[in-house]
Amino acid sequence: MDLLNEYAAEHLIIASDKAAAIAEGVINAGSVFLGHFSPESVGDYASGTNHTLPTNGYATAYSGVSVDSFVKKITFQELSSAGLRSIAETVVSMARAEGLDAHANAVTIRTQNNV
């Protein structure tokens, strides 16, 4: 399974009587075909799954193109003063390690002034 996940196949066929159990270990693949009766060709033409898949091992970082690929997502964060103080040291250390002094200062100033 380590080799399969490192290879990150565009199409991964698990032709086994225990395909579902084996599939639980798959973390990198474009599309997975389970069991003896799920050939890649049904994914290409009829089963409704995506056919625009990551090739050349890119399934380690990317999924197939889907409707979700065209959905705009926004994340929101809101910390309390106590919440910021509880993670401030970690954030400041990481920011300084990356040489991002302004990021470190943005936390330090807020925690020093209890804003």
Jmol script that loads the backbone (N, CA, C; Angstrom):
load data "model"
ATOM      1  N   MET A   1       0.832  -1.195   0.000  1.00  0.00           N
ATOM      2  CA  MET A   1       0.000   0.000   0.000  1.00  0.00           C
ATOM      3  C   MET A   1       0.871   1.252   0.000  1.00  0.00           C
ATOM      4  N   ASP A   2       2.002   1.219   0.703  1.00  0.00           N
ATOM      5  CA  ASP A   2       2.903   2.379   0.693  1.00  0.00           C
ATOM      6  C   ASP A   2       3.352   2.703  -0.718  1.00  0.00           C
ATOM      7  N   LEU A   3       3.700   1.679  -1.493  1.00  0.00           N
ATOM      8  CA  LEU A   3       4.129   1.880  -2.880  1.00  0.00           C
ATOM      9  C   LEU A   3       2.990   2.455  -3.715  1.00  0.00           C
ATOM     10  N   LEU A   4       1.786   1.929  -3.540  1.00  0.00           N
ATOM     11  CA  LEU A   4       0.637   2.437  -4.302  1.00  0.00           C
ATOM     12  C   LEU A   4       0.365   3.897  -3.987  1.00  0.00           C
ATOM     13  N   ASN A   5       0.437   4.258  -2.716  1.00  0.00           N
ATOM     14  CA  ASN A   5       0.191   5.651  -2.338  1.00  0.00           C
ATOM     15  C   ASN A   5       1.310   6.565  -2.806  1.00  0.00           C
ATOM     16  N   GLU A   6       2.524   6.070  -2.834  1.00  0.00           N
ATOM     17  CA  GLU A   6       3.637   6.878  -3.343  1.00  0.00           C
ATOM     18  C   GLU A   6       3.526   7.052  -4.855  1.00  0.00           C
ATOM     19  N   TYR A   7       3.118   6.009  -5.542  1.00  0.00           N
ATOM     20  CA  TYR A   7       2.957   6.062  -7.007  1.00  0.00           C
ATOM     21  C   TYR A   7       1.806   6.988  -7.401  1.00  0.00           C
ATOM     22  N   ALA A   8       0.756   7.008  -6.595  1.00  0.00           N
ATOM     23  CA  ALA A   8      -0.397   7.897  -6.810  1.00  0.00           C
ATOM     24  C   ALA A   8      -0.971   7.759  -8.215  1.00  0.00           C
ATOM     25  N   ALA A   9      -1.478   6.592  -8.482  1.00  0.00           N
ATOM     26  CA  ALA A   9      -2.002   6.277  -9.819  1.00  0.00           C
ATOM     27  C   ALA A   9      -3.181   7.155 -10.219  1.00  0.00           C
ATOM     28  N   GLU A  10      -3.233   7.440 -11.503  1.00  0.00           N
ATOM     29  CA  GLU A  10      -4.400   8.134 -12.049  1.00  0.00           C
ATOM     30  C   GLU A  10      -5.630   7.237 -11.872  1.00  0.00           C
ATOM     31  N   HIS A  11      -5.497   5.982 -12.257  1.00  0.00           N
ATOM     32  CA  HIS A  11      -6.555   4.977 -12.098  1.00  0.00           C
ATOM     33  C   HIS A  11      -5.983   3.828 -11.264  1.00  0.00           C
ATOM     34  N   LEU A  12      -6.646   3.481 -10.196  1.00  0.00           N
ATOM     35  CA  LEU A  12      -6.209   2.366  -9.352  1.00  0.00           C
ATOM     36  C   LEU A  12      -7.325   1.337  -9.312  1.00  0.00           C
ATOM     37  N   ILE A  13      -7.041   0.149  -9.827  1.00  0.00           N
ATOM     38  CA  ILE A  13      -8.016  -0.935  -9.829  1.00  0.00           C
ATOM     39  C   ILE A  13      -7.630  -1.907  -8.725  1.00  0.00           C
ATOM     40  N   ILE A  14      -8.554  -2.135  -7.800  1.00  0.00           N
ATOM     41  CA  ILE A  14      -8.332  -3.110  -6.734  1.00  0.00           C
ATOM     42  C   ILE A  14      -9.247  -4.298  -7.029  1.00  0.00           C
ATOM     43  N   ALA A  15      -8.745  -5.225  -7.827  1.00  0.00           N
ATOM     44  CA  ALA A  15      -9.501  -6.413  -8.221  1.00  0.00           C
ATOM     45  C   ALA A  15      -9.282  -7.488  -7.167  1.00  0.00           C
ATOM     46  N   SER A  16     -10.080  -7.414  -6.116  1.00  0.00           N
ATOM     47  CA  SER A  16      -9.934  -8.311  -4.977  1.00  0.00           C
ATOM     48  C   SER A  16     -11.298  -8.537  -4.353  1.00  0.00           C
ATOM     49  N   ASP A  17     -11.452  -9.693  -3.709  1.00  0.00           N
ATOM     50  CA  ASP A  17     -12.687  -9.954  -2.979  1.00  0.00           C
ATOM     51  C   ASP A  17     -12.785  -9.050  -1.753  1.00  0.00           C
ATOM     52  N   LYS A  18     -11.666  -8.479  -1.325  1.00  0.00           N
ATOM     53  CA  LYS A  18     -11.630  -7.596  -0.160  1.00  0.00           C
ATOM     54  C   LYS A  18     -11.289  -6.165  -0.567  1.00  0.00           C
ATOM     55  N   ALA A  19     -11.781  -5.756  -1.718  1.00  0.00           N
ATOM     56  CA  ALA A  19     -11.427  -4.447  -2.282  1.00  0.00           C
ATOM     57  C   ALA A  19     -11.786  -3.295  -1.349  1.00  0.00           C
ATOM     58  N   ALA A  20     -12.944  -3.328  -0.730  1.00  0.00           N
ATOM     59  CA  ALA A  20     -13.361  -2.224   0.133  1.00  0.00           C
ATOM     60  C   ALA A  20     -12.418  -2.082   1.324  1.00  0.00           C
ATOM     61  N   ALA A  21     -12.030  -3.190   1.906  1.00  0.00           N
ATOM     62  CA  ALA A  21     -11.104  -3.147   3.044  1.00  0.00           C
ATOM     63  C   ALA A  21      -9.737  -2.636   2.609  1.00  0.00           C
ATOM     64  N   ILE A  22      -9.271  -3.073   1.462  1.00  0.00           N
ATOM     65  CA  ILE A  22      -7.976  -2.624   0.945  1.00  0.00           C
ATOM     66  C   ILE A  22      -8.035  -1.127   0.638  1.00  0.00           C
ATOM     67  N   ALA A  23      -9.159  -0.679   0.091  1.00  0.00           N
ATOM     68  CA  ALA A  23      -9.314   0.726  -0.301  1.00  0.00           C
ATOM     69  C   ALA A  23      -9.211   1.678   0.877  1.00  0.00           C
ATOM     70  N   GLU A  24      -9.464   1.204   2.079  1.00  0.00           N
ATOM     71  CA  GLU A  24      -9.359   2.070   3.255  1.00  0.00           C
ATOM     72  C   GLU A  24      -7.946   2.620   3.428  1.00  0.00           C
ATOM     73  N   GLY A  25      -6.952   1.931   2.855  1.00  0.00           N
ATOM     74  CA  GLY A  25      -5.575   2.390   2.945  1.00  0.00           C
ATOM     75  C   GLY A  25      -5.150   3.312   1.822  1.00  0.00           C
ATOM     76  N   VAL A  26      -6.014   3.559   0.866  1.00  0.00           N
ATOM     77  CA  VAL A  26      -5.672   4.416  -0.273  1.00  0.00           C
ATOM     78  C   VAL A  26      -5.800   5.880   0.141  1.00  0.00           C
ATOM     79  N   ILE A  27      -4.702   6.606   0.008  1.00  0.00           N
ATOM     80  CA  ILE A  27      -4.750   8.043   0.284  1.00  0.00           C
ATOM     81  C   ILE A  27      -4.346   8.872  -0.924  1.00  0.00           C
ATOM     82  N   ASN A  28      -3.739   8.227  -1.936  1.00  0.00           N
ATOM     83  CA  ASN A  28      -3.314   8.947  -3.138  1.00  0.00           C
ATOM     84  C   ASN A  28      -3.692   8.154  -4.378  1.00  0.00           C
ATOM     85  N   ALA A  29      -4.724   8.609  -5.058  1.00  0.00           N
ATOM     86  CA  ALA A  29      -5.142   8.015  -6.338  1.00  0.00           C
ATOM     87  C   ALA A  29      -6.131   8.973  -6.979  1.00  0.00           C
ATOM     88  N   GLY A  30      -6.142   8.987  -8.284  1.00  0.00           N
ATOM     89  CA  GLY A  30      -7.097   9.828  -8.985  1.00  0.00           C
ATOM     90  C   GLY A  30      -8.507   9.280  -8.885  1.00  0.00           C
ATOM     91  N   SER A  31      -8.670   7.999  -9.216  1.00  0.00           N
ATOM     92  CA  SER A  31      -9.956   7.329  -9.145  1.00  0.00           C
ATOM     93  C   SER A  31      -9.692   5.864  -8.835  1.00  0.00           C
ATOM     94  N   VAL A  32     -10.479   5.294  -7.930  1.00  0.00           N
ATOM     95  CA  VAL A  32     -10.267   3.920  -7.484  1.00  0.00           C
ATOM     96  C   VAL A  32     -11.442   3.062  -7.936  1.00  0.00           C
ATOM     97  N   PHE A  33     -11.132   1.920  -8.517  1.00  0.00           N
ATOM     98  CA  PHE A  33     -12.128   0.986  -9.036  1.00  0.00           C
ATOM     99  C   PHE A  33     -12.101  -0.253  -8.157  1.00  0.00           C
ATOM    100  N   LEU A  34     -13.221  -0.540  -7.510  1.00  0.00           N
ATOM    101  CA  LEU A  34     -13.275  -1.585  -6.498  1.00  0.00           C
ATOM    102  C   LEU A  34     -13.890  -2.880  -7.010  1.00  0.00           C
ATOM    103  N   GLY A  35     -13.195  -3.974  -6.783  1.00  0.00           N
ATOM    104  CA  GLY A  35     -13.722  -5.302  -7.080  1.00  0.00           C
ATOM    105  C   GLY A  35     -13.435  -5.771  -8.493  1.00  0.00           C
ATOM    106  N   HIS A  36     -13.915  -6.984  -8.745  1.00  0.00           N
ATOM    107  CA  HIS A  36     -13.642  -7.655 -10.022  1.00  0.00           C
ATOM    108  C   HIS A  36     -14.494  -7.123 -11.172  1.00  0.00           C
ATOM    109  N   PHE A  37     -15.551  -6.379 -10.867  1.00  0.00           N
ATOM    110  CA  PHE A  37     -16.477  -5.950 -11.904  1.00  0.00           C
ATOM    111  C   PHE A  37     -16.482  -4.435 -12.093  1.00  0.00           C
ATOM    112  N   SER A  38     -15.376  -3.801 -11.768  1.00  0.00           N
ATOM    113  CA  SER A  38     -15.273  -2.349 -11.894  1.00  0.00           C
ATOM    114  C   SER A  38     -14.049  -1.961 -12.714  1.00  0.00           C
ATOM    115  N   PRO A  39     -14.085  -2.210 -14.019  1.00  0.00           N
ATOM    116  CA  PRO A  39     -12.939  -1.846 -14.846  1.00  0.00           C
ATOM    117  C   PRO A  39     -12.858  -0.337 -15.063  1.00  0.00           C
ATOM    118  N   GLU A  40     -11.684   0.130 -15.360  1.00  0.00           N
ATOM    119  CA  GLU A  40     -11.450   1.553 -15.606  1.00  0.00           C
ATOM    120  C   GLU A  40     -12.375   2.095 -16.688  1.00  0.00           C
ATOM    121  N   SER A  41     -12.669   1.294 -17.675  1.00  0.00           N
ATOM    122  CA  SER A  41     -13.477   1.773 -18.800  1.00  0.00           C
ATOM    123  C   SER A  41     -14.867   2.230 -18.369  1.00  0.00           C
ATOM    124  N   VAL A  42     -15.455   1.654 -17.317  1.00  0.00           N
ATOM    125  CA  VAL A  42     -16.764   2.153 -16.887  1.00  0.00           C
ATOM    126  C   VAL A  42     -16.632   3.538 -16.270  1.00  0.00           C
ATOM    127  N   GLY A  43     -15.488   3.814 -15.628  1.00  0.00           N
ATOM    128  CA  GLY A  43     -15.252   5.157 -15.109  1.00  0.00           C
ATOM    129  C   GLY A  43     -15.074   6.155 -16.232  1.00  0.00           C
ATOM    130  N   ASP A  44     -14.460   5.702 -17.310  1.00  0.00           N
ATOM    131  CA  ASP A  44     -14.245   6.587 -18.453  1.00  0.00           C
ATOM    132  C   ASP A  44     -15.542   6.931 -19.180  1.00  0.00           C
ATOM    133  N   TYR A  45     -16.474   5.995 -19.200  1.00  0.00           N
ATOM    134  CA  TYR A  45     -17.630   6.185 -20.074  1.00  0.00           C
ATOM    135  C   TYR A  45     -19.007   6.165 -19.418  1.00  0.00           C
ATOM    136  N   ALA A  46     -19.175   5.532 -18.243  1.00  0.00           N
ATOM    137  CA  ALA A  46     -20.550   5.304 -17.834  1.00  0.00           C
ATOM    138  C   ALA A  46     -20.871   5.427 -16.356  1.00  0.00           C
ATOM    139  N   SER A  47     -19.945   5.273 -15.455  1.00  0.00           N
ATOM    140  CA  SER A  47     -20.318   5.200 -14.034  1.00  0.00           C
ATOM    141  C   SER A  47     -20.572   6.561 -13.403  1.00  0.00           C
ATOM    142  N   GLY A  48     -20.247   7.634 -14.109  1.00  0.00           N
ATOM    143  CA  GLY A  48     -20.533   8.971 -13.611  1.00  0.00           C
ATOM    144  C   GLY A  48     -19.399   9.601 -12.839  1.00  0.00           C
ATOM    145  N   THR A  49     -18.306   8.891 -12.661  1.00  0.00           N
ATOM    146  CA  THR A  49     -17.168   9.480 -11.967  1.00  0.00           C
ATOM    147  C   THR A  49     -16.393  10.381 -12.915  1.00  0.00           C
ATOM    148  N   ASN A  50     -15.539  11.166 -12.346  1.00  0.00           N
ATOM    149  CA  ASN A  50     -14.765  12.120 -13.128  1.00  0.00           C
ATOM    150  C   ASN A  50     -13.714  11.409 -13.974  1.00  0.00           C
ATOM    151  N   HIS A  51     -13.525  11.916 -15.169  1.00  0.00           N
ATOM    152  CA  HIS A  51     -12.504  11.353 -16.041  1.00  0.00           C
ATOM    153  C   HIS A  51     -11.316  12.307 -16.207  1.00  0.00           C
ATOM    154  N   THR A  52     -11.404  13.498 -15.655  1.00  0.00           N
ATOM    155  CA  THR A  52     -10.294  14.443 -15.707  1.00  0.00           C
ATOM    156  C   THR A  52      -9.519  14.288 -14.402  1.00  0.00           C
ATOM    157  N   LEU A  53      -8.474  13.455 -14.451  1.00  0.00           N
ATOM    158  CA  LEU A  53      -7.782  13.028 -13.244  1.00  0.00           C
ATOM    159  C   LEU A  53      -6.315  13.450 -13.252  1.00  0.00           C
ATOM    160  N   PRO A  54      -5.716  13.541 -12.077  1.00  0.00           N
ATOM    161  CA  PRO A  54      -4.289  13.897 -11.993  1.00  0.00           C
ATOM    162  C   PRO A  54      -3.410  12.742 -12.491  1.00  0.00           C
ATOM    163  N   THR A  55      -2.457  13.057 -13.335  1.00  0.00           N
ATOM    164  CA  THR A  55      -1.544  12.050 -13.886  1.00  0.00           C
ATOM    165  C   THR A  55      -0.142  12.241 -13.314  1.00  0.00           C
ATOM    166  N   ASN A  56       0.742  11.345 -13.669  1.00  0.00           N
ATOM    167  CA  ASN A  56       2.169  11.435 -13.306  1.00  0.00           C
ATOM    168  C   ASN A  56       2.417  11.611 -11.810  1.00  0.00           C
ATOM    169  N   GLY A  57       1.609  10.956 -10.974  1.00  0.00           N
ATOM    170  CA  GLY A  57       1.800  11.024  -9.533  1.00  0.00           C
ATOM    171  C   GLY A  57       1.223  12.249  -8.865  1.00  0.00           C
ATOM    172  N   TYR A  58       0.572  13.122  -9.622  1.00  0.00           N
ATOM    173  CA  TYR A  58       0.015  14.342  -9.035  1.00  0.00           C
ATOM    174  C   TYR A  58      -1.162  14.063  -8.105  1.00  0.00           C
ATOM    175  N   ALA A  59      -1.628  12.827  -8.049  1.00  0.00           N
ATOM    176  CA  ALA A  59      -2.704  12.497  -7.108  1.00  0.00           C
ATOM    177  C   ALA A  59      -2.228  12.581  -5.663  1.00  0.00           C
ATOM    178  N   THR A  60      -0.932  12.762  -5.450  1.00  0.00           N
ATOM    179  CA  THR A  60      -0.451  12.989  -4.085  1.00  0.00           C
ATOM    180  C   THR A  60      -0.901  14.353  -3.580  1.00  0.00           C
ATOM    181  N   ALA A  61      -1.216  15.263  -4.486  1.00  0.00           N
ATOM    182  CA  ALA A  61      -1.577  16.620  -4.082  1.00  0.00           C
ATOM    183  C   ALA A  61      -2.886  17.130  -4.679  1.00  0.00           C
ATOM    184  N   TYR A  62      -3.383  16.483  -5.729  1.00  0.00           N
ATOM    185  CA  TYR A  62      -4.558  17.003  -6.422  1.00  0.00           C
ATOM    186  C   TYR A  62      -5.612  15.927  -6.604  1.00  0.00           C
ATOM    187  N   SER A  63      -6.854  16.372  -6.700  1.00  0.00           N
ATOM    188  CA  SER A  63      -7.979  15.500  -7.000  1.00  0.00           C
ATOM    189  C   SER A  63      -8.360  15.682  -8.457  1.00  0.00           C
ATOM    190  N   GLY A  64      -9.278  14.853  -8.908  1.00  0.00           N
ATOM    191  CA  GLY A  64      -9.811  15.054 -10.241  1.00  0.00           C
ATOM    192  C   GLY A  64     -10.629  16.328 -10.287  1.00  0.00           C
ATOM    193  N   VAL A  65     -10.767  16.889 -11.471  1.00  0.00           N
ATOM    194  CA  VAL A  65     -11.592  18.077 -11.634  1.00  0.00           C
ATOM    195  C   VAL A  65     -13.045  17.672 -11.400  1.00  0.00           C
ATOM    196  N   SER A  66     -13.746  18.463 -10.615  1.00  0.00           N
ATOM    197  CA  SER A  66     -15.154  18.198 -10.340  1.00  0.00           C
ATOM    198  C   SER A  66     -15.876  19.528 -10.166  1.00  0.00           C
ATOM    199  N   VAL A  67     -17.149  19.470  -9.882  1.00  0.00           N
ATOM    200  CA  VAL A  67     -17.917  20.685  -9.628  1.00  0.00           C
ATOM    201  C   VAL A  67     -17.257  21.456  -8.489  1.00  0.00           C
ATOM    202  N   ASP A  68     -16.713  20.734  -7.517  1.00  0.00           N
ATOM    203  CA  ASP A  68     -16.057  21.368  -6.380  1.00  0.00           C
ATOM    204  C   ASP A  68     -14.861  22.217  -6.813  1.00  0.00           C
ATOM    205  N   SER A  69     -14.256  21.876  -7.932  1.00  0.00           N
ATOM    206  CA  SER A  69     -13.118  22.649  -8.440  1.00  0.00           C
ATOM    207  C   SER A  69     -13.519  24.069  -8.821  1.00  0.00           C
ATOM    208  N   PHE A  70     -14.795  24.283  -9.045  1.00  0.00           N
ATOM    209  CA  PHE A  70     -15.273  25.582  -9.499  1.00  0.00           C
ATOM    210  C   PHE A  70     -16.072  26.317  -8.423  1.00  0.00           C
ATOM    211  N   VAL A  71     -16.013  25.804  -7.202  1.00  0.00           N
ATOM    212  CA  VAL A  71     -16.704  26.431  -6.090  1.00  0.00           C
ATOM    213  C   VAL A  71     -15.727  27.342  -5.361  1.00  0.00           C
ATOM    214  N   LYS A  72     -16.123  28.570  -5.187  1.00  0.00           N
ATOM    215  CA  LYS A  72     -15.292  29.517  -4.449  1.00  0.00           C
ATOM    216  C   LYS A  72     -15.505  29.285  -2.964  1.00  0.00           C
ATOM    217  N   LYS A  73     -14.415  29.143  -2.251  1.00  0.00           N
ATOM    218  CA  LYS A  73     -14.502  28.893  -0.815  1.00  0.00           C
ATOM    219  C   LYS A  73     -13.800  30.008  -0.069  1.00  0.00           C
ATOM    220  N   ILE A  74     -14.363  30.382   1.052  1.00  0.00           N
ATOM    221  CA  ILE A  74     -13.783  31.410   1.915  1.00  0.00           C
ATOM    222  C   ILE A  74     -13.693  30.811   3.308  1.00  0.00           C
ATOM    223  N   THR A  75     -12.580  31.030   3.982  1.00  0.00           N
ATOM    224  CA  THR A  75     -12.472  30.595   5.368  1.00  0.00           C
ATOM    225  C   THR A  75     -12.531  31.809   6.276  1.00  0.00           C
ATOM    226  N   PHE A  76     -13.087  31.617   7.450  1.00  0.00           N
ATOM    227  CA  PHE A  76     -13.185  32.675   8.441  1.00  0.00           C
ATOM    228  C   PHE A  76     -12.556  32.188   9.739  1.00  0.00           C
ATOM    229  N   GLN A  77     -11.863  33.072  10.429  1.00  0.00           N
ATOM    230  CA  GLN A  77     -11.294  32.756  11.728  1.00  0.00           C
ATOM    231  C   GLN A  77     -11.635  33.875  12.696  1.00  0.00           C
ATOM    232  N   GLU A  78     -11.938  33.513  13.930  1.00  0.00           N
ATOM    233  CA  GLU A  78     -12.152  34.509  14.973  1.00  0.00           C
ATOM    234  C   GLU A  78     -11.627  33.937  16.273  1.00  0.00           C
ATOM    235  N   LEU A  79     -10.634  34.624  16.842  1.00  0.00           N
ATOM    236  CA  LEU A  79     -10.059  34.187  18.104  1.00  0.00           C
ATOM    237  C   LEU A  79     -10.436  35.175  19.188  1.00  0.00           C
ATOM    238  N   SER A  80     -10.576  34.674  20.369  1.00  0.00           N
ATOM    239  CA  SER A  80     -10.741  35.554  21.523  1.00  0.00           C
ATOM    240  C   SER A  80      -9.354  35.987  21.977  1.00  0.00           C
ATOM    241  N   SER A  81      -9.302  36.941  22.887  1.00  0.00           N
ATOM    242  CA  SER A  81      -8.013  37.368  23.435  1.00  0.00           C
ATOM    243  C   SER A  81      -7.302  36.187  24.086  1.00  0.00           C
ATOM    244  N   ALA A  82      -8.038  35.394  24.834  1.00  0.00           N
ATOM    245  CA  ALA A  82      -7.447  34.211  25.481  1.00  0.00           C
ATOM    246  C   ALA A  82      -6.994  33.187  24.449  1.00  0.00           C
ATOM    247  N   GLY A  83      -7.773  33.030  23.407  1.00  0.00           N
ATOM    248  CA  GLY A  83      -7.403  32.086  22.350  1.00  0.00           C
ATOM    249  C   GLY A  83      -6.109  32.481  21.670  1.00  0.00           C
ATOM    250  N   LEU A  84      -5.966  33.762  21.353  1.00  0.00           N
ATOM    251  CA  LEU A  84      -4.736  34.241  20.728  1.00  0.00           C
ATOM    252  C   LEU A  84      -3.553  34.056  21.664  1.00  0.00           C
ATOM    253  N   ARG A  85      -3.750  34.395  22.925  1.00  0.00           N
ATOM    254  CA  ARG A  85      -2.649  34.235  23.891  1.00  0.00           C
ATOM    255  C   ARG A  85      -2.216  32.775  23.996  1.00  0.00           C
ATOM    256  N   SER A  86      -3.160  31.849  23.894  1.00  0.00           N
ATOM    257  CA  SER A  86      -2.821  30.435  24.063  1.00  0.00           C
ATOM    258  C   SER A  86      -1.986  29.880  22.909  1.00  0.00           C
ATOM    259  N   ILE A  87      -2.059  30.497  21.748  1.00  0.00           N
ATOM    260  CA  ILE A  87      -1.265  30.002  20.611  1.00  0.00           C
ATOM    261  C   ILE A  87      -0.189  30.994  20.173  1.00  0.00           C
ATOM    262  N   ALA A  88      -0.097  32.114  20.844  1.00  0.00           N
ATOM    263  CA  ALA A  88       0.812  33.189  20.429  1.00  0.00           C
ATOM    264  C   ALA A  88       2.258  32.727  20.346  1.00  0.00           C
ATOM    265  N   GLU A  89       2.732  32.033  21.353  1.00  0.00           N
ATOM    266  CA  GLU A  89       4.137  31.627  21.378  1.00  0.00           C
ATOM    267  C   GLU A  89       4.479  30.743  20.179  1.00  0.00           C
ATOM    268  N   THR A  90       3.599  29.836  19.864  1.00  0.00           N
ATOM    269  CA  THR A  90       3.825  28.944  18.718  1.00  0.00           C
ATOM    270  C   THR A  90       3.850  29.730  17.412  1.00  0.00           C
ATOM    271  N   VAL A  91       2.878  30.610  17.238  1.00  0.00           N
ATOM    272  CA  VAL A  91       2.793  31.393  16.002  1.00  0.00           C
ATOM    273  C   VAL A  91       4.013  32.303  15.850  1.00  0.00           C
ATOM    274  N   VAL A  92       4.394  32.965  16.917  1.00  0.00           N
ATOM    275  CA  VAL A  92       5.547  33.861  16.876  1.00  0.00           C
ATOM    276  C   VAL A  92       6.814  33.071  16.542  1.00  0.00           C
ATOM    277  N   SER A  93       6.987  31.923  17.165  1.00  0.00           N
ATOM    278  CA  SER A  93       8.172  31.092  16.896  1.00  0.00           C
ATOM    279  C   SER A  93       8.223  30.663  15.431  1.00  0.00           C
ATOM    280  N   MET A  94       7.096  30.226  14.906  1.00  0.00           N
ATOM    281  CA  MET A  94       7.060  29.781  13.510  1.00  0.00           C
ATOM    282  C   MET A  94       7.312  30.942  12.559  1.00  0.00           C
ATOM    283  N   ALA A  95       6.700  32.083  12.832  1.00  0.00           N
ATOM    284  CA  ALA A  95       6.878  33.253  11.968  1.00  0.00           C
ATOM    285  C   ALA A  95       8.339  33.693  11.961  1.00  0.00           C
ATOM    286  N   ARG A  96       8.949  33.728  13.121  1.00  0.00           N
ATOM    287  CA  ARG A  96      10.360  34.140  13.189  1.00  0.00           C
ATOM    288  C   ARG A  96      11.264  33.129  12.504  1.00  0.00           C
ATOM    289  N   ALA A  97      10.953  31.866  12.632  1.00  0.00           N
ATOM    290  CA  ALA A  97      11.755  30.832  11.969  1.00  0.00           C
ATOM    291  C   ALA A  97      11.719  30.993  10.454  1.00  0.00           C
ATOM    292  N   GLU A  98      10.618  31.520   9.950  1.00  0.00           N
ATOM    293  CA  GLU A  98      10.492  31.760   8.511  1.00  0.00           C
ATOM    294  C   GLU A  98      10.991  33.146   8.110  1.00  0.00           C
ATOM    295  N   GLY A  99      11.415  33.931   9.084  1.00  0.00           N
ATOM    296  CA  GLY A  99      11.893  35.279   8.777  1.00  0.00           C
ATOM    297  C   GLY A  99      10.771  36.256   8.495  1.00  0.00           C
ATOM    298  N   LEU A 100       9.582  35.965   8.995  1.00  0.00           N
ATOM    299  CA  LEU A 100       8.422  36.825   8.749  1.00  0.00           C
ATOM    300  C   LEU A 100       8.129  37.645  10.007  1.00  0.00           C
ATOM    301  N   ASP A 101       8.962  38.641  10.221  1.00  0.00           N
ATOM    302  CA  ASP A 101       8.876  39.454  11.430  1.00  0.00           C
ATOM    303  C   ASP A 101       7.539  40.171  11.579  1.00  0.00           C
ATOM    304  N   ALA A 102       6.961  40.637  10.486  1.00  0.00           N
ATOM    305  CA  ALA A 102       5.671  41.337  10.577  1.00  0.00           C
ATOM    306  C   ALA A 102       4.576  40.395  11.087  1.00  0.00           C
ATOM    307  N   HIS A 103       4.621  39.133  10.669  1.00  0.00           N
ATOM    308  CA  HIS A 103       3.646  38.161  11.175  1.00  0.00           C
ATOM    309  C   HIS A 103       3.831  37.965  12.680  1.00  0.00           C
ATOM    310  N   ALA A 104       5.077  37.838  13.095  1.00  0.00           N
ATOM    311  CA  ALA A 104       5.366  37.684  14.526  1.00  0.00           C
ATOM    312  C   ALA A 104       4.905  38.918  15.290  1.00  0.00           C
ATOM    313  N   ASN A 105       5.196  40.091  14.762  1.00  0.00           N
ATOM    314  CA  ASN A 105       4.819  41.337  15.437  1.00  0.00           C
ATOM    315  C   ASN A 105       3.303  41.510  15.532  1.00  0.00           C
ATOM    316  N   ALA A 106       2.576  41.054  14.523  1.00  0.00           N
ATOM    317  CA  ALA A 106       1.118  41.175  14.548  1.00  0.00           C
ATOM    318  C   ALA A 106       0.535  40.441  15.750  1.00  0.00           C
ATOM    319  N   VAL A 107       1.162  39.341  16.136  1.00  0.00           N
ATOM    320  CA  VAL A 107       0.700  38.595  17.307  1.00  0.00           C
ATOM    321  C   VAL A 107       1.238  39.223  18.579  1.00  0.00           C
ATOM    322  N   THR A 108       2.528  39.534  18.575  1.00  0.00           N
ATOM    323  CA  THR A 108       3.155  40.089  19.778  1.00  0.00           C
ATOM    324  C   THR A 108       2.478  41.371  20.224  1.00  0.00           C
ATOM    325  N   ILE A 109       2.218  42.267  19.301  1.00  0.00           N
ATOM    326  CA  ILE A 109       1.586  43.553  19.636  1.00  0.00           C
ATOM    327  C   ILE A 109       0.200  43.318  20.235  1.00  0.00           C
ATOM    328  N   ARG A 110      -0.559  42.416  19.661  1.00  0.00           N
ATOM    329  CA  ARG A 110      -1.911  42.155  20.155  1.00  0.00           C
ATOM    330  C   ARG A 110      -1.901  41.514  21.542  1.00  0.00           C
ATOM    331  N   THR A 111      -0.958  40.642  21.786  1.00  0.00           N
ATOM    332  CA  THR A 111      -0.925  39.990  23.096  1.00  0.00           C
ATOM    333  C   THR A 111      -0.325  40.902  24.162  1.00  0.00           C
ATOM    334  N   GLN A 112       0.589  41.778  23.794  1.00  0.00           N
ATOM    335  CA  GLN A 112       1.167  42.717  24.763  1.00  0.00           C
ATOM    336  C   GLN A 112       0.141  43.759  25.204  1.00  0.00           C
ATOM    337  N   ASN A 113      -0.696  44.165  24.258  1.00  0.00           N
ATOM    338  CA  ASN A 113      -1.677  45.218  24.554  1.00  0.00           C
ATOM    339  C   ASN A 113      -3.023  44.650  24.979  1.00  0.00           C
ATOM    340  N   ASN A 114      -3.137  43.304  24.995  1.00  0.00           N
ATOM    341  CA  ASN A 114      -4.393  42.630  25.364  1.00  0.00           C
ATOM    342  C   ASN A 114      -5.585  43.138  24.560  1.00  0.00           C
ATOM    343  N   VAL A 115      -5.352  43.429  23.310  1.00  0.00           N
ATOM    344  CA  VAL A 115      -6.431  43.922  22.441  1.00  0.00           C
ATOM    345  C   VAL A 115      -7.292  42.758  22.007  1.00  0.00           C
TER     346      VAL A 115
END
end "model"
wireframe off; spacefill off
backbone 0.3
color backbone group
